[in-house]
């Protein structure tokens, strides 16, 4: 198990997750990241969120992977 943290950013702003989540593996971290993105987009316009990127870091601060919000949200209609 490892602690992962999420940093959401676009060209102007950044949102830092200070609590993170404990996950068993990268697959669980990926699933948690997708849920994290969806929860943030429920509070904002989907179009406002498409330019954002979610960075997933381990407890040492090393980046594990990056998830563009647009990837989770799919194509605009």
C-alpha positions as CSV (number, residue, x, y, z in Angstrom):
1,X,0.0,0.0,0.0
2,X,1.1,3.5,-0.7
3,X,-0.2,7.0,-0.2
4,X,-0.9,9.0,-3.4
5,X,-1.6,12.7,-3.7
6,X,-3.4,14.6,-6.5
7,X,-2.5,17.9,-8.0
8,X,-4.9,19.4,-10.5
9,X,-3.6,22.2,-12.7
10,X,-4.3,24.2,-15.8
11,X,-2.3,27.1,-17.3
12,X,-3.6,29.6,-14.6
13,X,-4.4,27.7,-11.4
14,X,-3.6,24.6,-9.3
15,X,-5.5,22.7,-6.7
16,X,-3.6,20.6,-4.3
17,X,-5.0,17.5,-2.5
18,X,-3.3,17.6,1.0
19,X,-4.9,14.4,2.2
20,X,-4.3,11.9,-0.6
21,X,-5.5,8.3,-0.6
22,X,-4.1,5.0,0.3
23,X,-4.0,2.6,-2.6
24,X,-2.8,-1.0,-3.1
25,X,-1.5,-0.6,-6.7
26,X,-1.4,1.7,-9.7
27,X,-4.8,0.3,-11.0
28,X,-6.5,1.4,-7.8
29,X,-4.7,4.8,-8.0
30,X,-6.0,5.2,-11.6
31,X,-9.5,4.4,-10.5
32,X,-9.3,6.8,-7.6
33,X,-7.9,9.5,-10.0
34,X,-10.8,9.1,-12.4
35,X,-13.3,9.4,-9.5
36,X,-11.4,12.5,-8.3
37,X,-11.7,14.1,-11.7
38,X,-15.4,13.3,-12.0
39,X,-16.1,14.7,-8.5
40,X,-14.4,18.0,-9.4
41,X,-16.2,18.3,-12.7
42,X,-19.6,18.0,-10.9
43,X,-18.9,21.3,-9.2
44,X,-17.8,23.2,-12.4
45,X,-18.8,23.4,-16.0
46,X,-17.4,20.5,-18.0
47,X,-16.0,22.9,-20.6
48,X,-14.2,24.8,-17.9
49,X,-12.5,21.6,-16.8
50,X,-11.3,20.2,-20.1
51,X,-8.0,22.1,-20.0
52,X,-7.1,20.7,-16.5
53,X,-4.7,17.9,-15.9
54,X,-4.5,15.7,-12.8
55,X,-1.0,14.8,-11.6
56,X,-0.8,11.7,-9.3
57,X,2.3,11.7,-7.0
58,X,3.5,9.2,-4.4
59,X,4.4,10.1,-0.8
60,X,7.9,10.9,-1.9
61,X,6.6,13.5,-4.4
62,X,7.5,11.4,-7.4
63,X,5.0,11.7,-10.2
64,X,3.4,8.3,-11.0
65,X,1.2,9.4,-13.9
66,X,-0.8,12.2,-15.4
67,X,-4.5,12.2,-16.3
68,X,-5.9,14.9,-18.6
69,X,-9.5,15.7,-17.5
70,X,-10.5,15.5,-21.1
71,X,-9.5,11.9,-21.2
72,X,-11.9,11.1,-18.3
73,X,-14.7,13.3,-19.6
74,X,-14.6,12.1,-23.2
75,X,-15.3,14.1,-26.3
76,X,-17.5,17.2,-26.0
77,X,-21.0,16.9,-27.5
